[in-house]
Every structure is written in structure tokens, then in C-alpha cells.
Amino acid sequence: MVLTSAPARASEPTVAIPSMRELRAVIPDDCFKSNLAISLAYAAMSIALTASTGLLAWRYIPLDWRATPLWIGYALVCGTFAIGVWVVAHECGHGAFCSNKRISNTIGFVLHSSLLVPYFSWQRSHGIHHSKTNHLIEGESHVPTRAGTGPGEQPLSTGAGPGRPVQTASTLFTHLVFGWPMYLLVGRSGGPERGTTNHFWPFKPFSPALFGGRWNRKVIASSAGVLSTLTLLVWWGIAAGTPMAPIALYVGPYLVCNAWLVTYTWLHHTNHDIPHYDETEWSFVKGAFCSVDRPYGVVFDTLHHHIGSTHVAHHMWASIPHYRAMEATKAIAAAYPDLYRYDPTSIPVALWRAGRDCETVQSSDDGWRFVHVGDF
């Protein structure tokens, strides 16, 4: 099988890294202008698609085990629509939804709480992820293990033997199904700088390093929002006379939505040729140029507001609304063709390669590089 990917241009020492001022100069000013009416229209589209799918399933699919294939199909469709709602709430957290911070936070809090996402907690950790992208020590989210450490040696111990495909499949399953809740609950895949964190409880026995000062109060508020949604789900099950109602209509799409989220965040910052940097080599612009845009296709790009195909621009300036991000992406790619990353590899192949080859990094002459342990 032939794998096609962008070369490791962003890490070449001969390529000059621009300053933030130089980057800003190539992006049209209109890209930074959000419009509340446009943002609300996109939010309404994603909410309507998600809610109407649920209503149709509730009306026409019986709560019977014999209808399991129909419920699985429903979960795939509804969860795919729901990630659009997720992305809108994510833009609220970045201030890209509109210029009014109170409106953005209110909408983001309601939407993320409905998806069991602690809004302010994740706003904080995601902000660190943006400020320290691909930093090996201070990064946040999908930080790889290092060769020479205990966690870093385990993936290498199996090598490229016959058991590797099974281990890769297991890695993909655990990441896509359990990766997101494990990150929220214990900071799994977070950077080593902050230890074991919890997005719902910012105090001991968990490390408070991520949520110090005023953020601990916001974490509690975020937990209250999630608890409200859980309470409604329990009430729904009681009122319907069966717990299968919320399980079938909510839990299935919730798992699919989470799988999409992990796919996007994992593949945005993970590829076999992408370096990570320690404190001696890292800079904001170098880290941001380690983001990767990928081909999700017109349908998923439309439903998910281009989150997967404009992520480089998003990491340069998260305040750019998604409906301006394509213009900014084209400007960055034209101005810095040797730095901008686009990998045309199909998403299933890219996921397999990430699960197989992108667990552990070792030091090289230019950053920390993934240790490749297998081939197709």
C-alpha cells in the first residue's frame, strides 16, 4: 500500500520561521471579523440536524433488540451531526463565535454541557493546548511518550511482529471510544508538566496545576452544567419507563461524536513525520506549523464547519471564525508553501498509521521524532 503524505517541511532547519507579525500581514483583515447572525445560522443548522435525527429515531425506530442495526445506523448519523454542535461550542470558547464574550460563553456553555463537556474546564486546557502546540513537556492533549522513559518503552517492546496489527487495532479502539473521557477524568495524553488532572474536580487528589486561581470556580460551574444534563437523562429514563430510551437516543450518538472529536484532534497534530519540541527548540509558530490539514471531503467539511481542513490557520489565530478560515488557510499556504502542512492521505489510513507508528518519540537533530515500529 502506498502512503502519500506531506513532507516534514515545518521542521527543516533551512526553512525560515516567520514571526507572528509576518504571519498576520498575509492574512486578510476580514478573516478576523465574526458575525453573530452567521454564527447563529451555522449553530442552528447543526442543532436542527442533530435534534431532528433524534426525533425521527424516537418516532420510527422501536426500542427492541431486533432493531439494533437501525439504532447503530442512527447513532452513526446523529453522532456525525452532533460534532457540528461540538465545533460551534468550541468556537464560543475561543471567542470566534461573536465579539460579545457573554453571548459566546452562554451559548458555548449550554451546547457543551448538553454534550457532557465541561465548558470552562476544557476552554482552559484547550487554551494551553493552543499556546503550547507540540511542546513535548508543556503541551496539552495528544502529547507522545518519550523513548527512555517507562511509558515510552512499552510501545517499542512489541516491535513490528505479527502482534502489531492487533495492538494497533486495540490502540485505535481505546483512543476512539475511551480517549476523550479518560482525558477529562485523568488527563490521559496530557503533557507531563501538569501530572494527573481532572476536568470536573480541580482539587486534590488530582493535580491543581491546570486549574489554579479563578479557574477552579469555573471548573465547578462546568461540572454543574454536565450534572444538569445527566440529571435530565436520568429523569428522561424514569419518565419513559425504561432506561433504554436515553441509552438508545443519547449514548450511541455521544460515543460516535466522541470518536469524531478524537479523530480530529489526534490527526491534527499527529503524523509519522511531525516533530515535537522541547523547551530548547520550541516556539509558538514552529508548534502551530506542526498542525496538519486533511481531506475530510465536502460533506464532512460542511457538517463539521471545516474543522479538519483549516486547522493550521486555526492554530495561528483561534479567533478566526470557521466561515473565514478557508480564506486564511489559502493565504498561509500561498505565503509559506514550505511550512504549511496538508496530508492527502485518506483518513482511515492516516488513523491506522497514527495508531501504529505515533506513540513514542526519540531525540533527533531536529526535534523529537516518532519511532516507527511497523509497516503495512
C-alpha positions as CSV (number, residue, x, y, z in Angstrom):
1,M,0.0,0.0,0.0
2,V,1.4,3.4,-1.0
3,L,1.1,6.1,1.6
4,T,1.1,9.7,0.5
5,S,1.8,12.5,2.9
6,A,3.2,15.9,3.1
7,P,7.0,16.1,3.7
8,A,8.3,17.2,7.0
9,R,8.8,20.8,5.8
10,A,7.9,22.6,9.0
11,S,10.8,21.0,10.8
12,E,13.5,21.7,8.3
13,P,16.2,23.9,9.8
14,T,16.9,25.6,6.5
15,V,13.3,27.0,6.3
16,A,13.0,30.4,7.9
17,I,10.2,30.5,10.6
18,P,8.2,33.8,10.2
19,S,7.3,36.0,13.1
20,M,3.7,36.4,14.2
21,R,3.7,39.9,12.7
22,E,4.8,38.5,9.3
23,L,2.1,35.8,9.5
24,R,-0.5,38.4,10.4
25,A,0.4,40.5,7.4
26,V,-0.5,37.8,4.9
27,I,-4.0,37.1,6.3
28,P,-6.8,39.4,5.1
29,D,-8.3,41.6,7.8
30,D,-11.8,40.3,7.0
31,C,-10.8,36.9,8.3
32,F,-10.9,38.2,11.8
33,K,-14.4,39.5,11.7
34,S,-17.1,37.4,13.2
35,N,-20.8,37.9,12.5
36,L,-23.3,36.9,15.2
37,A,-26.1,36.2,12.6
38,I,-23.9,34.0,10.5
39,S,-22.6,32.1,13.6
40,L,-26.1,31.6,14.9
41,A,-27.2,30.3,11.5
42,Y,-24.5,27.6,11.5
43,A,-25.3,26.7,15.1
44,A,-29.0,26.4,14.2
45,M,-28.1,24.1,11.3
46,S,-26.1,21.7,13.4
47,I,-28.6,21.7,16.3
48,A,-31.5,21.2,13.8
49,L,-29.8,18.3,12.1
50,T,-28.9,16.6,15.4
51,A,-32.3,17.1,17.1
52,S,-34.4,16.2,14.0
53,T,-32.5,12.9,13.6
54,G,-33.2,12.1,17.3
55,L,-36.9,12.9,16.9
56,L,-37.2,10.7,13.8
57,A,-35.5,7.8,15.5
58,W,-37.7,8.2,18.6
59,R,-40.8,8.2,16.3
60,Y,-39.9,5.4,13.9
61,I,-37.3,3.0,15.5
62,P,-38.7,0.6,18.1
63,L,-36.9,0.1,21.4
64,D,-36.3,-3.5,20.6
65,W,-33.1,-5.5,20.3
66,R,-34.1,-6.7,16.9
67,A,-33.8,-3.0,15.8
68,T,-30.2,-2.9,16.9
69,P,-28.8,-2.4,13.3
70,L,-31.2,0.6,12.9
71,W,-30.0,2.1,16.2
72,I,-26.4,1.7,15.2
73,G,-27.1,3.5,11.9
74,Y,-28.9,6.2,13.8
75,A,-26.0,6.6,16.2
76,L,-23.6,7.0,13.3
77,V,-25.7,9.6,11.6
78,C,-26.8,11.6,14.7
79,G,-23.3,11.5,16.2
80,T,-21.8,12.8,13.0
81,F,-24.3,15.7,13.0
82,A,-23.6,16.3,16.7
83,I,-19.9,17.0,16.2
84,G,-21.1,20.1,14.3
85,V,-22.7,21.3,17.5
86,W,-19.5,20.5,19.3
87,V,-17.4,22.6,16.9
88,V,-19.8,25.6,17.4
89,A,-19.4,25.4,21.2
90,H,-15.6,25.1,20.6
91,E,-15.6,28.4,18.7
92,C,-17.5,30.0,21.5
93,G,-14.7,29.1,23.8
94,H,-12.2,30.7,21.5
95,G,-14.2,33.9,21.2
96,A,-14.7,33.3,17.5
97,F,-18.5,32.9,17.6
98,C,-19.1,36.6,18.1
99,S,-17.5,39.7,19.7
100,N,-19.7,39.6,22.8
101,K,-18.0,37.4,25.3
102,R,-21.1,36.9,27.4
103,I,-23.2,35.6,24.5
104,S,-20.3,33.3,23.3
105,N,-19.9,31.8,26.8
106,T,-23.6,31.4,27.4
107,I,-24.1,29.6,24.1
108,G,-20.9,27.5,24.4
109,F,-21.8,26.5,28.0
110,V,-25.3,25.3,27.1
111,L,-24.1,23.4,24.0
112,H,-21.1,21.8,25.5
113,S,-23.0,20.9,28.7
114,S,-25.6,19.1,26.6
115,L,-22.8,17.0,25.1
116,L,-21.3,16.3,28.6
117,V,-18.4,18.6,28.0
118,P,-17.2,20.7,31.0
119,Y,-17.2,24.0,29.1
120,F,-14.9,26.3,31.1
121,S,-12.6,23.4,32.1
122,W,-12.0,22.4,28.6
123,Q,-11.7,26.1,27.5
124,R,-8.8,26.3,29.9
125,S,-7.0,23.1,28.9
126,H,-7.6,23.7,25.2
127,G,-6.2,27.2,25.6
128,I,-3.0,25.7,26.9
129,H,-3.0,23.2,24.0
130,H,-3.1,26.1,21.6
131,S,-0.4,28.1,23.4
132,K,2.0,25.2,23.6
133,T,1.2,23.2,20.5
134,N,3.6,20.2,20.0
135,H,5.6,21.2,23.1
136,L,6.9,17.9,24.5
137,I,6.8,18.9,28.1
138,E,4.3,21.8,28.4
139,G,1.9,20.7,25.7
140,E,-1.7,19.5,26.4
141,S,-3.6,16.8,24.6
142,H,-2.0,14.0,22.5
143,V,1.5,14.5,23.9
144,P,3.6,11.5,22.9
145,T,5.7,9.4,25.3
146,R,9.4,9.6,25.1
147,A,11.9,6.8,24.5
148,G,13.9,6.1,27.5
149,T,11.0,6.5,29.9
150,G,8.8,3.7,31.3
151,P,5.7,4.7,29.3
152,G,7.8,5.2,26.2
153,E,9.4,1.8,26.2
154,Q,6.2,-0.3,26.3
155,P,5.0,0.5,22.7
156,L,8.5,-0.3,21.4
157,S,8.8,-3.6,23.2
158,T,6.4,-5.3,20.7
159,G,8.3,-4.2,17.7
160,A,6.9,-4.9,14.2
161,G,6.0,-8.5,14.8
162,P,2.8,-10.4,14.0
163,G,1.0,-9.0,17.0
164,R,1.5,-5.4,15.9
165,P,-1.8,-5.2,13.8
166,V,-3.7,-6.4,16.8
167,Q,-2.1,-3.9,19.1
168,T,-2.7,-1.1,16.5
169,A,-6.4,-2.1,16.3
170,S,-6.6,-2.1,20.1
171,T,-4.9,1.3,20.3
172,L,-7.5,2.8,17.8
173,F,-10.4,1.3,19.7
174,T,-9.3,2.6,23.1
175,H,-8.5,6.0,21.7
176,L,-11.7,6.4,19.8
177,V,-14.0,5.0,22.5
178,F,-12.3,5.8,25.8
179,G,-9.8,8.5,24.8
180,W,-12.0,11.6,25.4
181,P,-13.5,10.6,28.8
182,M,-10.1,9.4,30.0
183,Y,-8.6,12.8,29.1
184,L,-11.3,14.6,31.0
185,L,-11.1,12.3,34.1
186,V,-7.4,11.7,34.5
187,G,-5.6,13.9,31.9
188,R,-4.6,10.9,29.7
189,S,-2.4,12.0,26.8
190,G,-2.0,15.4,28.5
191,G,1.6,16.7,29.0
192,P,3.8,15.5,31.8
193,E,4.1,19.1,33.2
194,R,0.8,19.1,35.0
195,G,0.5,15.5,36.2
196,T,-2.8,13.7,36.7
197,T,-5.6,16.3,36.2
198,N,-9.4,16.1,36.3
199,H,-11.7,18.5,34.4
200,F,-14.5,18.1,36.9
201,W,-12.6,18.3,40.2
202,P,-9.7,20.8,40.3
203,F,-8.5,19.9,43.8
204,K,-6.6,17.1,45.4
205,P,-6.1,14.1,44.9
206,F,-5.8,15.5,41.4
207,S,-3.2,18.0,40.4
208,P,-4.5,21.6,40.6
209,A,-1.8,22.8,38.2
210,L,-4.2,23.1,35.3
211,F,-6.9,25.0,37.1
212,G,-5.4,27.4,39.5
213,G,-6.8,30.7,40.7
214,R,-10.2,31.7,39.4
215,W,-10.3,28.6,37.1
216,N,-11.2,26.2,40.0
217,R,-14.5,28.0,40.4
218,K,-15.2,27.8,36.7
219,V,-14.4,24.1,36.8
220,I,-17.1,23.6,39.4
221,A,-19.6,25.6,37.3
222,S,-18.7,23.4,34.3
223,S,-19.3,20.3,36.4
224,A,-22.7,21.6,37.4
225,G,-23.6,22.1,33.7
226,V,-22.7,18.5,33.0
227,L,-24.5,17.2,36.1
228,S,-27.6,19.0,34.9
229,T,-27.6,17.1,31.6
230,L,-27.0,13.8,33.4
231,T,-30.0,14.6,35.7
232,L,-32.2,15.3,32.7
233,L,-31.1,12.0,31.1
234,V,-32.0,10.1,34.3
235,W,-35.3,11.9,34.5
236,W,-36.0,11.0,30.9
237,G,-35.4,7.3,31.5
238,I,-37.7,7.3,34.5
239,A,-40.4,9.3,32.7
240,A,-40.2,6.9,29.6
241,G,-40.4,3.9,31.9
242,T,-37.2,2.4,30.5
243,P,-33.5,3.4,30.7
244,M,-33.2,2.2,27.1
245,A,-34.8,5.5,25.8
246,P,-31.9,7.7,26.8
247,I,-29.3,5.0,26.1
248,A,-30.5,4.4,22.6
249,L,-31.1,8.0,21.7
250,Y,-28.3,9.7,23.5
251,V,-25.5,7.3,24.4
252,G,-25.0,5.9,20.9
253,P,-24.6,9.3,19.2
254,Y,-22.5,10.5,22.2
255,L,-19.9,7.8,21.6
256,V,-19.8,8.5,17.8
257,C,-19.4,12.2,18.5
258,N,-16.5,11.5,20.8
259,A,-14.9,9.3,18.2
260,W,-15.1,12.1,15.7
261,L,-13.6,14.5,18.2
262,V,-10.6,12.2,19.0
263,T,-10.1,11.6,15.2
264,Y,-9.9,15.3,14.5
265,T,-7.6,16.3,17.5
266,W,-5.4,13.2,17.0
267,L,-4.8,13.7,13.3
268,H,-4.5,17.4,13.6
269,H,-1.2,17.0,15.4
270,T,0.0,13.5,14.7
271,N,1.7,12.2,11.7
272,H,4.7,9.9,11.2
273,D,6.8,12.9,10.0
274,I,5.8,15.6,12.6
275,P,8.2,16.6,15.3
276,H,7.7,17.6,18.8
277,Y,10.0,20.1,20.5
278,D,11.4,20.5,24.0
279,E,12.0,23.8,25.7
280,T,15.3,24.5,23.9
281,E,13.7,24.2,20.4
282,W,10.0,25.1,20.7
283,S,8.4,28.3,19.6
284,F,4.7,29.2,19.1
285,V,5.0,29.5,15.3
286,K,7.0,26.3,14.9
287,G,4.4,24.4,17.0
288,A,1.5,25.9,15.1
289,F,3.0,24.9,11.8
290,C,3.1,21.3,13.1
291,S,-0.6,21.2,12.7
292,V,-2.0,19.3,9.7
293,D,-4.9,19.9,7.4
294,R,-6.5,16.8,5.9
295,P,-9.1,15.8,3.3
296,Y,-12.4,15.1,5.0
297,G,-14.4,15.8,1.9
298,V,-17.1,18.3,1.2
299,V,-19.9,16.6,3.2
300,F,-17.9,16.3,6.5
301,D,-16.3,19.7,6.0
302,T,-19.7,21.3,5.6
303,L,-21.3,19.4,8.6
304,H,-18.3,20.0,10.8
305,H,-17.6,23.6,9.8
306,H,-14.2,22.8,8.2
307,I,-12.5,22.0,11.5
308,G,-10.3,19.3,9.9
309,S,-9.2,21.2,6.7
310,T,-8.4,24.6,8.2
311,H,-6.6,23.6,11.4
312,V,-3.3,25.2,10.6
313,A,-4.9,28.7,10.4
314,H,-6.9,27.9,13.5
315,H,-3.7,27.3,15.4
316,M,-2.3,30.6,14.2
317,W,-5.3,32.6,15.3
318,A,-8.1,30.7,17.1
319,S,-10.2,33.9,16.9
320,I,-10.8,33.4,13.2
321,P,-14.4,32.1,12.7
322,H,-14.7,28.9,10.7
323,Y,-16.5,30.6,7.8
324,R,-13.4,32.8,7.3
325,A,-10.9,30.1,7.9
326,M,-10.6,28.8,4.4
327,E,-9.6,32.2,3.1
328,A,-7.0,32.4,5.9
329,T,-5.8,28.9,5.0
330,K,-5.3,29.7,1.4
331,A,-3.3,32.9,2.3
332,I,-1.0,30.9,4.7
333,A,-0.4,28.1,2.2
334,A,0.4,30.6,-0.6
335,A,2.7,32.7,1.5
336,Y,4.5,29.8,3.2
337,P,4.3,26.7,0.9
338,D,7.4,25.2,2.6
339,L,5.9,25.4,6.0
340,Y,2.1,24.8,5.5
341,R,1.2,21.1,6.0
342,Y,-1.5,19.3,4.1
343,D,-1.6,15.5,4.1
344,P,-3.8,14.0,1.4
345,T,-3.7,10.5,2.9
346,S,-7.2,9.1,3.4
347,I,-8.5,9.4,7.0
348,P,-8.7,5.6,7.7
349,V,-5.1,5.1,6.5
350,A,-3.9,8.1,8.5
351,L,-5.7,6.8,11.6
352,W,-4.1,3.4,11.3
353,R,-0.7,4.9,10.8
354,A,-1.1,7.1,13.8
355,G,-2.1,4.2,16.0
356,R,0.7,2.1,14.7
357,D,3.7,4.5,14.4
358,C,2.9,7.5,16.5
359,E,3.2,6.6,20.2
360,T,6.8,7.3,21.2
361,V,9.3,9.9,20.1
362,Q,13.1,10.0,20.4
363,S,15.5,12.9,20.2
364,S,16.9,13.8,16.8
365,D,18.9,16.6,15.3
366,D,15.7,18.5,14.7
367,G,13.1,17.9,17.4
368,W,11.8,14.7,18.8
369,R,10.7,12.3,16.1
370,F,8.3,9.3,16.2
371,V,9.9,5.9,16.3
372,H,8.4,3.8,13.5
373,V,7.8,0.3,14.7
374,G,5.9,-1.3,11.8
375,D,4.9,-1.2,8.1
376,F,1.8,-2.3,6.2
